[in-house]
Amino acid sequence: LYEAYGPGGVALIIEGITDNKNRTIAEIRHILTKFGGKLAESGSVRYMFDKKGPDWLPKYPMEIADDKTKKQLENLFEALDENDDIQEIYSNLKNF
């Protein structure tokens, strides 16, 4: 489980399965940096979500009105989704 912030301060929880934690965290860090995000300290994002079964649901959903930020987030999610070690990506975005 990795905690991060994306463009616009969007909170992210990234779940993954890996055989090499160091490689995976380096890849996630690279992707986040490329699209305006950053890894967060453990616990700094998790408190914004409730764990319901296998899913993480946002306690404080937020909206992004800025089209540039929306595009950055779309590109970030796409890049993370293409990584084989990443299983799920959760955010606190409303209607995204």
Backbone atoms as SQL, in Angstrom:
CREATE TABLE atoms (id INTEGER PRIMARY KEY, chain TEXT, resi INTEGER, resn TEXT, atom TEXT, x REAL, y REAL, z REAL);
INSERT INTO atoms VALUES
  (1, 'A', 1, 'LEU', 'N', 0.851, -1.178, 0.000),
  (2, 'A', 1, 'LEU', 'CA', 0.000, 0.000, 0.000),
  (3, 'A', 1, 'LEU', 'C', 0.891, 1.233, 0.000),
  (4, 'A', 2, 'TYR', 'N', 0.641, 2.122, -0.948),
  (5, 'A', 2, 'TYR', 'CA', 1.404, 3.360, -1.068),
  (6, 'A', 2, 'TYR', 'C', 0.436, 4.529, -0.969),
  (7, 'A', 3, 'GLU', 'N', 0.840, 5.561, -0.263),
  (8, 'A', 3, 'GLU', 'CA', 0.031, 6.761, -0.113),
  (9, 'A', 3, 'GLU', 'C', 0.706, 7.890, -0.880),
  (10, 'A', 4, 'ALA', 'N', -0.111, 8.699, -1.538),
  (11, 'A', 4, 'ALA', 'CA', 0.460, 9.751, -2.383),
  (12, 'A', 4, 'ALA', 'C', -0.520, 10.905, -2.521),
  (13, 'A', 5, 'TYR', 'N', 0.021, 12.006, -3.036),
  (14, 'A', 5, 'TYR', 'CA', -0.795, 13.148, -3.438),
  (15, 'A', 5, 'TYR', 'C', -0.571, 13.378, -4.916),
  (16, 'A', 6, 'GLY', 'N', -1.667, 13.593, -5.628),
  (17, 'A', 6, 'GLY', 'CA', -1.585, 13.885, -7.046),
  (18, 'A', 6, 'GLY', 'C', -1.725, 15.374, -7.288),
  (19, 'A', 7, 'PRO', 'N', -1.806, 15.773, -8.541),
  (20, 'A', 7, 'PRO', 'CA', -2.013, 17.180, -8.884),
  (21, 'A', 7, 'PRO', 'C', -3.263, 17.728, -8.190),
  (22, 'A', 8, 'GLY', 'N', -3.212, 18.969, -7.777),
  (23, 'A', 8, 'GLY', 'CA', -4.359, 19.582, -7.122),
  (24, 'A', 8, 'GLY', 'C', -4.568, 19.123, -5.697),
  (25, 'A', 9, 'GLY', 'N', -3.618, 18.379, -5.133),
  (26, 'A', 9, 'GLY', 'CA', -3.741, 17.892, -3.763),
  (27, 'A', 9, 'GLY', 'C', -4.649, 16.690, -3.611),
  (28, 'A', 10, 'VAL', 'N', -4.946, 16.016, -4.704),
  (29, 'A', 10, 'VAL', 'CA', -5.803, 14.836, -4.667),
  (30, 'A', 10, 'VAL', 'C', -5.101, 13.720, -3.893),
  (31, 'A', 11, 'ALA', 'N', -5.811, 13.137, -2.931),
  (32, 'A', 11, 'ALA', 'CA', -5.261, 12.049, -2.124),
  (33, 'A', 11, 'ALA', 'C', -5.392, 10.733, -2.884),
  (34, 'A', 12, 'LEU', 'N', -4.316, 9.932, -2.856),
  (35, 'A', 12, 'LEU', 'CA', -4.293, 8.655, -3.568),
  (36, 'A', 12, 'LEU', 'C', -3.844, 7.529, -2.654),
  (37, 'A', 13, 'ILE', 'N', -4.506, 6.408, -2.772),
  (38, 'A', 13, 'ILE', 'CA', -4.041, 5.154, -2.184),
  (39, 'A', 13, 'ILE', 'C', -3.793, 4.216, -3.353),
  (40, 'A', 14, 'ILE', 'N', -2.589, 3.692, -3.400),
  (41, 'A', 14, 'ILE', 'CA', -2.175, 2.826, -4.502),
  (42, 'A', 14, 'ILE', 'C', -1.854, 1.456, -3.921),
  (43, 'A', 15, 'GLU', 'N', -2.588, 0.437, -4.364),
  (44, 'A', 15, 'GLU', 'CA', -2.345, -0.928, -3.903),
  (45, 'A', 15, 'GLU', 'C', -1.578, -1.684, -4.969),
  (46, 'A', 16, 'GLY', 'N', -0.616, -2.463, -4.523),
  (47, 'A', 16, 'GLY', 'CA', 0.177, -3.222, -5.476),
  (48, 'A', 16, 'GLY', 'C', 0.657, -4.538, -4.911),
  (49, 'A', 17, 'ILE', 'N', 1.069, -5.397, -5.803),
  (50, 'A', 17, 'ILE', 'CA', 1.692, -6.673, -5.465),
  (51, 'A', 17, 'ILE', 'C', 3.003, -6.706, -6.230),
  (52, 'A', 18, 'THR', 'N', 4.093, -6.952, -5.507),
  (53, 'A', 18, 'THR', 'CA', 5.393, -6.895, -6.157),
  (54, 'A', 18, 'THR', 'C', 6.350, -7.925, -5.580),
  (55, 'A', 19, 'ASP', 'N', 7.326, -8.295, -6.380),
  (56, 'A', 19, 'ASP', 'CA', 8.402, -9.158, -5.901),
  (57, 'A', 19, 'ASP', 'C', 9.636, -8.323, -5.572),
  (58, 'A', 20, 'ASN', 'N', 9.557, -7.009, -5.810),
  (59, 'A', 20, 'ASN', 'CA', 10.688, -6.123, -5.548),
  (60, 'A', 20, 'ASN', 'C', 10.151, -4.754, -5.123),
  (61, 'A', 21, 'LYS', 'N', 9.998, -4.578, -3.813),
  (62, 'A', 21, 'LYS', 'CA', 9.407, -3.355, -3.269),
  (63, 'A', 21, 'LYS', 'C', 10.202, -2.109, -3.670),
  (64, 'A', 22, 'ASN', 'N', 11.519, -2.202, -3.664),
  (65, 'A', 22, 'ASN', 'CA', 12.346, -1.039, -4.011),
  (66, 'A', 22, 'ASN', 'C', 12.122, -0.592, -5.451),
  (67, 'A', 23, 'ARG', 'N', 12.027, -1.559, -6.367),
  (68, 'A', 23, 'ARG', 'CA', 11.781, -1.223, -7.770),
  (69, 'A', 23, 'ARG', 'C', 10.404, -0.571, -7.930),
  (70, 'A', 24, 'THR', 'N', 9.415, -1.166, -7.283),
  (71, 'A', 24, 'THR', 'CA', 8.051, -0.665, -7.418),
  (72, 'A', 24, 'THR', 'C', 7.910, 0.744, -6.866),
  (73, 'A', 25, 'ILE', 'N', 8.481, 0.992, -5.704),
  (74, 'A', 25, 'ILE', 'CA', 8.365, 2.337, -5.125),
  (75, 'A', 25, 'ILE', 'C', 9.100, 3.359, -5.988),
  (76, 'A', 26, 'ALA', 'N', 10.219, 2.965, -6.578),
  (77, 'A', 26, 'ALA', 'CA', 10.947, 3.870, -7.479),
  (78, 'A', 26, 'ALA', 'C', 10.114, 4.169, -8.724),
  (79, 'A', 27, 'GLU', 'N', 9.444, 3.151, -9.265),
  (80, 'A', 27, 'GLU', 'CA', 8.599, 3.354, -10.446),
  (81, 'A', 27, 'GLU', 'C', 7.406, 4.249, -10.123),
  (82, 'A', 28, 'ILE', 'N', 6.773, 4.004, -8.974),
  (83, 'A', 28, 'ILE', 'CA', 5.629, 4.828, -8.569),
  (84, 'A', 28, 'ILE', 'C', 6.075, 6.268, -8.352),
  (85, 'A', 29, 'ARG', 'N', 7.196, 6.452, -7.671),
  (86, 'A', 29, 'ARG', 'CA', 7.724, 7.805, -7.427),
  (87, 'A', 29, 'ARG', 'C', 7.987, 8.520, -8.759),
  (88, 'A', 30, 'HIS', 'N', 8.576, 7.801, -9.710),
  (89, 'A', 30, 'HIS', 'CA', 8.866, 8.391, -11.025),
  (90, 'A', 30, 'HIS', 'C', 7.577, 8.821, -11.733),
  (91, 'A', 31, 'ILE', 'N', 6.579, 7.950, -11.731),
  (92, 'A', 31, 'ILE', 'CA', 5.303, 8.260, -12.387),
  (93, 'A', 31, 'ILE', 'C', 4.644, 9.460, -11.707),
  (94, 'A', 32, 'LEU', 'N', 4.596, 9.447, -10.383),
  (95, 'A', 32, 'LEU', 'CA', 3.979, 10.556, -9.657),
  (96, 'A', 32, 'LEU', 'C', 4.670, 11.880, -9.971),
  (97, 'A', 33, 'THR', 'N', 5.989, 11.874, -9.932),
  (98, 'A', 33, 'THR', 'CA', 6.753, 13.096, -10.196),
  (99, 'A', 33, 'THR', 'C', 6.507, 13.606, -11.609),
  (100, 'A', 34, 'LYS', 'N', 6.454, 12.685, -12.560),
  (101, 'A', 34, 'LYS', 'CA', 6.243, 13.053, -13.963),
  (102, 'A', 34, 'LYS', 'C', 4.915, 13.781, -14.174),
  (103, 'A', 35, 'PHE', 'N', 3.908, 13.427, -13.367),
  (104, 'A', 35, 'PHE', 'CA', 2.575, 13.999, -13.554),
  (105, 'A', 35, 'PHE', 'C', 2.152, 14.916, -12.404),
  (106, 'A', 36, 'GLY', 'N', 3.116, 15.474, -11.680),
  (107, 'A', 36, 'GLY', 'CA', 2.800, 16.483, -10.672),
  (108, 'A', 36, 'GLY', 'C', 2.357, 15.956, -9.330),
  (109, 'A', 37, 'GLY', 'N', 2.691, 14.714, -9.016),
  (110, 'A', 37, 'GLY', 'CA', 2.334, 14.138, -7.728),
  (111, 'A', 37, 'GLY', 'C', 3.560, 13.841, -6.893),
  (112, 'A', 38, 'LYS', 'N', 3.322, 13.277, -5.701),
  (113, 'A', 38, 'LYS', 'CA', 4.434, 12.889, -4.841),
  (114, 'A', 38, 'LYS', 'C', 3.977, 11.830, -3.855),
  (115, 'A', 39, 'LEU', 'N', 4.910, 10.977, -3.459),
  (116, 'A', 39, 'LEU', 'CA', 4.635, 10.003, -2.416),
  (117, 'A', 39, 'LEU', 'C', 4.432, 10.738, -1.103),
  (118, 'A', 40, 'ALA', 'N', 3.594, 10.172, -0.242),
  (119, 'A', 40, 'ALA', 'CA', 3.311, 10.777, 1.056),
  (120, 'A', 40, 'ALA', 'C', 3.804, 9.853, 2.165),
  (121, 'A', 41, 'GLU', 'N', 3.960, 10.415, 3.338),
  (122, 'A', 41, 'GLU', 'CA', 4.351, 9.631, 4.505),
  (123, 'A', 41, 'GLU', 'C', 3.225, 8.663, 4.859),
  (124, 'A', 42, 'SER', 'N', 3.587, 7.530, 5.414),
  (125, 'A', 42, 'SER', 'CA', 2.613, 6.531, 5.829),
  (126, 'A', 42, 'SER', 'C', 1.627, 7.145, 6.827),
  (127, 'A', 43, 'GLY', 'N', 0.343, 6.987, 6.556),
  (128, 'A', 43, 'GLY', 'CA', -0.706, 7.500, 7.426),
  (129, 'A', 43, 'GLY', 'C', -1.191, 8.895, 7.078),
  (130, 'A', 44, 'SER', 'N', -0.466, 9.606, 6.226),
  (131, 'A', 44, 'SER', 'CA', -0.849, 10.985, 5.921),
  (132, 'A', 44, 'SER', 'C', -2.003, 11.080, 4.925),
  (133, 'A', 45, 'VAL', 'N', -2.304, 10.002, 4.239),
  (134, 'A', 45, 'VAL', 'CA', -3.422, 9.968, 3.294),
  (135, 'A', 45, 'VAL', 'C', -4.496, 8.991, 3.778),
  (136, 'A', 46, 'ARG', 'N', -4.081, 7.919, 4.379),
  (137, 'A', 46, 'ARG', 'CA', -4.995, 6.835, 4.761),
  (138, 'A', 46, 'ARG', 'C', -6.150, 7.319, 5.637),
  (139, 'A', 47, 'TYR', 'N', -5.904, 8.311, 6.504),
  (140, 'A', 47, 'TYR', 'CA', -6.960, 8.787, 7.398),
  (141, 'A', 47, 'TYR', 'C', -8.119, 9.430, 6.630),
  (142, 'A', 48, 'MET', 'N', -7.892, 9.792, 5.367),
  (143, 'A', 48, 'MET', 'CA', -8.934, 10.428, 4.558),
  (144, 'A', 48, 'MET', 'C', -9.862, 9.417, 3.894),
  (145, 'A', 49, 'PHE', 'N', -9.635, 8.127, 4.163),
  (146, 'A', 49, 'PHE', 'CA', -10.411, 7.061, 3.544),
  (147, 'A', 49, 'PHE', 'C', -10.939, 6.105, 4.608),
  (148, 'A', 50, 'ASP', 'N', -12.047, 5.453, 4.288),
  (149, 'A', 50, 'ASP', 'CA', -12.573, 4.347, 5.088),
  (150, 'A', 50, 'ASP', 'C', -12.379, 3.072, 4.296),
  (151, 'A', 51, 'LYS', 'N', -11.929, 2.026, 4.954),
  (152, 'A', 51, 'LYS', 'CA', -11.766, 0.718, 4.306),
  (153, 'A', 51, 'LYS', 'C', -13.101, -0.010, 4.407),
  (154, 'A', 52, 'LYS', 'N', -13.712, -0.287, 3.270),
  (155, 'A', 52, 'LYS', 'CA', -14.990, -1.010, 3.204),
  (156, 'A', 52, 'LYS', 'C', -14.780, -2.244, 2.345),
  (157, 'A', 53, 'GLY', 'N', -14.632, -3.393, 2.987),
  (158, 'A', 53, 'GLY', 'CA', -14.318, -4.612, 2.242),
  (159, 'A', 53, 'GLY', 'C', -12.978, -4.432, 1.564),
  (160, 'A', 54, 'PRO', 'N', -12.906, -4.714, 0.268),
  (161, 'A', 54, 'PRO', 'CA', -11.624, -4.562, -0.427),
  (162, 'A', 54, 'PRO', 'C', -11.353, -3.123, -0.893),
  (163, 'A', 55, 'ASP', 'N', -12.337, -2.229, -0.732),
  (164, 'A', 55, 'ASP', 'CA', -12.230, -0.879, -1.290),
  (165, 'A', 55, 'ASP', 'C', -11.889, 0.173, -0.237),
  (166, 'A', 56, 'TRP', 'N', -11.284, 1.252, -0.703),
  (167, 'A', 56, 'TRP', 'CA', -11.009, 2.438, 0.107),
  (168, 'A', 56, 'TRP', 'C', -11.949, 3.538, -0.377),
  (169, 'A', 57, 'LEU', 'N', -12.847, 3.990, 0.497),
  (170, 'A', 57, 'LEU', 'CA', -13.819, 5.021, 0.135),
  (171, 'A', 57, 'LEU', 'C', -13.422, 6.352, 0.768),
  (172, 'A', 58, 'PRO', 'N', -13.453, 7.439, -0.001),
  (173, 'A', 58, 'PRO', 'CA', -13.029, 8.732, 0.545),
  (174, 'A', 58, 'PRO', 'C', -14.012, 9.271, 1.581),
  (175, 'A', 59, 'LYS', 'N', -13.479, 9.761, 2.695),
  (176, 'A', 59, 'LYS', 'CA', -14.299, 10.416, 3.713),
  (177, 'A', 59, 'LYS', 'C', -14.629, 11.846, 3.290),
  (178, 'A', 60, 'TYR', 'N', -13.710, 12.467, 2.574),
  (179, 'A', 60, 'TYR', 'CA', -13.842, 13.876, 2.191),
  (180, 'A', 60, 'TYR', 'C', -13.649, 14.023, 0.682),
  (181, 'A', 61, 'PRO', 'N', -14.662, 13.638, -0.113),
  (182, 'A', 61, 'PRO', 'CA', -14.513, 13.750, -1.571),
  (183, 'A', 61, 'PRO', 'C', -14.303, 15.201, -1.997),
  (184, 'A', 62, 'MET', 'N', -13.468, 15.383, -3.007),
  (185, 'A', 62, 'MET', 'CA', -13.214, 16.725, -3.517),
  (186, 'A', 62, 'MET', 'C', -13.455, 16.763, -5.015),
  (187, 'A', 63, 'GLU', 'N', -13.740, 17.959, -5.506),
  (188, 'A', 63, 'GLU', 'CA', -13.951, 18.150, -6.936),
  (189, 'A', 63, 'GLU', 'C', -12.800, 18.955, -7.514),
  (190, 'A', 64, 'ILE', 'N', -12.461, 18.654, -8.741),
  (191, 'A', 64, 'ILE', 'CA', -11.443, 19.403, -9.472),
  (192, 'A', 64, 'ILE', 'C', -12.154, 20.086, -10.640),
  (193, 'A', 65, 'ALA', 'N', -12.108, 21.407, -10.664),
  (194, 'A', 65, 'ALA', 'CA', -12.764, 22.160, -11.735),
  (195, 'A', 65, 'ALA', 'C', -11.792, 22.537, -12.849),
  (196, 'A', 66, 'ASP', 'N', -10.522, 22.599, -12.527),
  (197, 'A', 66, 'ASP', 'CA', -9.494, 23.031, -13.467),
  (198, 'A', 66, 'ASP', 'C', -9.224, 21.940, -14.508),
  (199, 'A', 67, 'ASP', 'N', -9.405, 22.267, -15.780),
  (200, 'A', 67, 'ASP', 'CA', -9.218, 21.280, -16.852),
  (201, 'A', 67, 'ASP', 'C', -7.781, 20.777, -16.943),
  (202, 'A', 68, 'LYS', 'N', -6.813, 21.648, -16.694),
  (203, 'A', 68, 'LYS', 'CA', -5.407, 21.232, -16.750),
  (204, 'A', 68, 'LYS', 'C', -5.116, 20.173, -15.687),
  (205, 'A', 69, 'THR', 'N', -5.625, 20.386, -14.476),
  (206, 'A', 69, 'THR', 'CA', -5.420, 19.422, -13.395),
  (207, 'A', 69, 'THR', 'C', -6.136, 18.115, -13.708),
  (208, 'A', 70, 'LYS', 'N', -7.342, 18.200, -14.262),
  (209, 'A', 70, 'LYS', 'CA', -8.071, 16.984, -14.646),
  (210, 'A', 70, 'LYS', 'C', -7.267, 16.167, -15.649),
  (211, 'A', 71, 'LYS', 'N', -6.684, 16.832, -16.630),
  (212, 'A', 71, 'LYS', 'CA', -5.887, 16.136, -17.649),
  (213, 'A', 71, 'LYS', 'C', -4.651, 15.497, -17.018),
  (214, 'A', 72, 'GLN', 'N', -3.983, 16.219, -16.108),
  (215, 'A', 72, 'GLN', 'CA', -2.825, 15.651, -15.413),
  (216, 'A', 72, 'GLN', 'C', -3.231, 14.398, -14.644),
  (217, 'A', 73, 'LEU', 'N', -4.379, 14.457, -13.973),
  (218, 'A', 73, 'LEU', 'CA', -4.852, 13.303, -13.204),
  (219, 'A', 73, 'LEU', 'C', -5.182, 12.127, -14.120),
  (220, 'A', 74, 'GLU', 'N', -5.828, 12.394, -15.235),
  (221, 'A', 74, 'GLU', 'CA', -6.121, 11.324, -16.196),
  (222, 'A', 74, 'GLU', 'C', -4.837, 10.654, -16.658),
  (223, 'A', 75, 'ASN', 'N', -3.838, 11.459, -16.992),
  (224, 'A', 75, 'ASN', 'CA', -2.556, 10.908, -17.444),
  (225, 'A', 75, 'ASN', 'C', -1.856, 10.141, -16.329),
  (226, 'A', 76, 'LEU', 'N', -1.926, 10.654, -15.104),
  (227, 'A', 76, 'LEU', 'CA', -1.325, 9.968, -13.957),
  (228, 'A', 76, 'LEU', 'C', -1.983, 8.614, -13.740),
  (229, 'A', 77, 'PHE', 'N', -3.312, 8.585, -13.709),
  (230, 'A', 77, 'PHE', 'CA', -4.022, 7.323, -13.493),
  (231, 'A', 77, 'PHE', 'C', -3.713, 6.316, -14.598),
  (232, 'A', 78, 'GLU', 'N', -3.647, 6.784, -15.823),
  (233, 'A', 78, 'GLU', 'CA', -3.331, 5.903, -16.949),
  (234, 'A', 78, 'GLU', 'C', -1.928, 5.314, -16.803),
  (235, 'A', 79, 'ALA', 'N', -0.959, 6.146, -16.449),
  (236, 'A', 79, 'ALA', 'CA', 0.423, 5.673, -16.287),
  (237, 'A', 79, 'ALA', 'C', 0.533, 4.686, -15.127),
  (238, 'A', 80, 'LEU', 'N', -0.147, 4.966, -14.019),
  (239, 'A', 80, 'LEU', 'CA', -0.121, 4.038, -12.888),
  (240, 'A', 80, 'LEU', 'C', -0.787, 2.719, -13.261),
  (241, 'A', 81, 'ASP', 'N', -1.904, 2.810, -13.973),
  (242, 'A', 81, 'ASP', 'CA', -2.643, 1.612, -14.374),
  (243, 'A', 81, 'ASP', 'C', -1.819, 0.719, -15.299),
  (244, 'A', 82, 'GLU', 'N', -0.921, 1.303, -16.070),
  (245, 'A', 82, 'GLU', 'CA', -0.088, 0.526, -16.994),
  (246, 'A', 82, 'GLU', 'C', 1.037, -0.226, -16.287),
  (247, 'A', 83, 'ASN', 'N', 1.326, 0.117, -15.029),
  (248, 'A', 83, 'ASN', 'CA', 2.371, -0.563, -14.271),
  (249, 'A', 83, 'ASN', 'C', 1.843, -1.914, -13.796),
  (250, 'A', 84, 'ASP', 'N', 2.558, -2.988, -14.121),
  (251, 'A', 84, 'ASP', 'CA', 2.106, -4.344, -13.805),
  (252, 'A', 84, 'ASP', 'C', 1.986, -4.619, -12.311),
  (253, 'A', 85, 'ASP', 'N', 2.758, -3.926, -11.482),
  (254, 'A', 85, 'ASP', 'CA', 2.742, -4.178, -10.041),
  (255, 'A', 85, 'ASP', 'C', 1.576, -3.498, -9.331),
  (256, 'A', 86, 'ILE', 'N', 0.931, -2.552, -9.980),
  (257, 'A', 86, 'ILE', 'CA', -0.162, -1.809, -9.359),
  (258, 'A', 86, 'ILE', 'C', -1.484, -2.509, -9.651),
  (259, 'A', 87, 'GLN', 'N', -2.214, -2.802, -8.565),
  (260, 'A', 87, 'GLN', 'CA', -3.482, -3.519, -8.685),
  (261, 'A', 87, 'GLN', 'C', -4.692, -2.583, -8.679),
  (262, 'A', 88, 'GLU', 'N', -4.691, -1.608, -7.766),
  (263, 'A', 88, 'GLU', 'CA', -5.826, -0.689, -7.630),
  (264, 'A', 88, 'GLU', 'C', -5.327, 0.706, -7.292),
  (265, 'A', 89, 'ILE', 'N', -6.080, 1.708, -7.736),
  (266, 'A', 89, 'ILE', 'CA', -5.788, 3.103, -7.423),
  (267, 'A', 89, 'ILE', 'C', -7.083, 3.719, -6.892),
  (268, 'A', 90, 'TYR', 'N', -7.016, 4.284, -5.701),
  (269, 'A', 90, 'TYR', 'CA', -8.168, 4.946, -5.099),
  (270, 'A', 90, 'TYR', 'C', -7.834, 6.421, -4.911),
  (271, 'A', 91, 'SER', 'N', -8.828, 7.272, -5.119),
  (272, 'A', 91, 'SER', 'CA', -8.617, 8.706, -4.915),
  (273, 'A', 91, 'SER', 'C', -9.808, 9.284, -4.159),
  (274, 'A', 92, 'ASN', 'N', -9.635, 10.511, -3.691),
  (275, 'A', 92, 'ASN', 'CA', -10.738, 11.181, -3.008),
  (276, 'A', 92, 'ASN', 'C', -11.499, 12.114, -3.955),
  (277, 'A', 93, 'LEU', 'N', -11.397, 11.847, -5.250),
  (278, 'A', 93, 'LEU', 'CA', -12.114, 12.654, -6.231),
  (279, 'A', 93, 'LEU', 'C', -13.590, 12.288, -6.278),
  (280, 'A', 94, 'LYS', 'N', -14.407, 13.292, -6.431),
  (281, 'A', 94, 'LYS', 'CA', -15.842, 13.096, -6.587),
  (282, 'A', 94, 'LYS', 'C', -16.153, 13.096, -8.076),
  (283, 'A', 95, 'ASN', 'N', -16.872, 12.079, -8.534),
  (284, 'A', 95, 'ASN', 'CA', -17.323, 12.006, -9.933),
  (285, 'A', 95, 'ASN', 'C', -16.197, 12.125, -10.950),
  (286, 'A', 96, 'PHE', 'N', -15.132, 11.349, -10.770),
  (287, 'A', 96, 'PHE', 'CA', -14.025, 11.412, -11.727),
  (288, 'A', 96, 'PHE', 'C', -13.907, 10.095, -12.430);
